[in-house]
Structure formats: structure tokens, C-alpha cells
Amino acid sequence: MTTTERETLQQVWYAQNYFDYQTSLAVGFWAGVSIKERWGMMRKGFAQSRIEVEEARRESVQTAVGSDTRGWLASWHRQVSRR
């Protein structure tokens, strides 16, 4: 690849990315959503998914502890009833 071809490709790449950037800014502006609001929504989404993961983990731990406790009580009851 020659230097001229590489420069042309770079210019095309920059032009496409610049156009995409300007388009996203324009769409965000016309939708009435500022960059700060978009960032806030994104952070809220991340926080929400983190909370959901934590709740699911807690539920699975509680289920595991509950089943262990029931099993322990059942075995204790069997031992006591044998005596």
C-alpha cells in the first residue's frame, strides 16, 4: 500500500467517524437528551444491572442456606427419634 492510498483511507475513515459523531450529537440534541443525561441513564442502567445481580446472588445464597438447614433439622430429628 502506498502512502497516498494510506492517507486516502485515513481521510475516508476520519470523515466517516466524524459524520457518525456529528449525527449522534444531532440525534441526541433533537431528542432533547444532553450528553450529561445520556451518561446518567447509562450509569443508572449499570447500577440497575449490578443491583439485580446482587439480589439474584442473595436469593441463591438464602435458598442454599434454607435447604441446608432443612436437611440438618431432618437428620437431627431422625437421630433424636431413634433414641
N, C-alpha and C positions, 0 to 999 in steps of 0.2 A: 504494500500500500504506500503510495507516495504521500509526501507532506501535504500536497494540495487536496488530495482525496480525504486525508485525515482531518484537515481543517474544515472541509466542507461538511463532513459527517458531524464534527463537533458543533458547527454552527446550526445544522439542522436539529441536532439533539437539544441544544440550548433553546432554540426557537420553540420546539415542541414543549419542553418543560416550562418555559416562560409562559407560553399560551395556556397550558394546563393550570399553572399557578394563578394567572390573571382570571381565568374562567372560574376557578374555585372561589377566589375572592369576590368576584362579581355575584356569583350564585349565593354565597353567604350573605353578602350585603343586601341583595334584593329579597332574600328570605327573612331579613331583619335579624339575623343572628350574627353577633360580633364574634371576633376570634376568641375573646375572653369567655363569652357564653359557651362557645363550642368546646373550649378547653374544660370549662366547668362541667358540661354534660359528659364529656369523655371521662373525667375523673370520677363523676358520680357513677357512671357505668362500671368503672373498675372497682370502686368501693362496693357497689351492689354485688358484683360477682364475688368479691372477697368475702362479703358477709354471708352470701348463700353457701359458699364452700365451707365456711366456719360452722354454719348451722348444720349442714349435712354431716360434717365430721362429728359434731357434738351428738347428733341423733344416733349415729352409728356406735359411738362410744357408750351412750346410755343403753342402747339395745344390747350391746355385748355385756355390759355390767349387769343388766337386768337378767339376762339368760344365765350368766354365771351364778348369780345369787339364787335364782330359782333352782338350778341344778344342785347347788350346795345345800339349800334347805331340804330338797328331796332326799339327798343322800343322808343328811343328818337325821331326818325323820325315819328313814329306813333303819339306820343304826339304833336309834332310840327304841323303835317299836320291836326290834329283835330282842332287846334285853328283858 
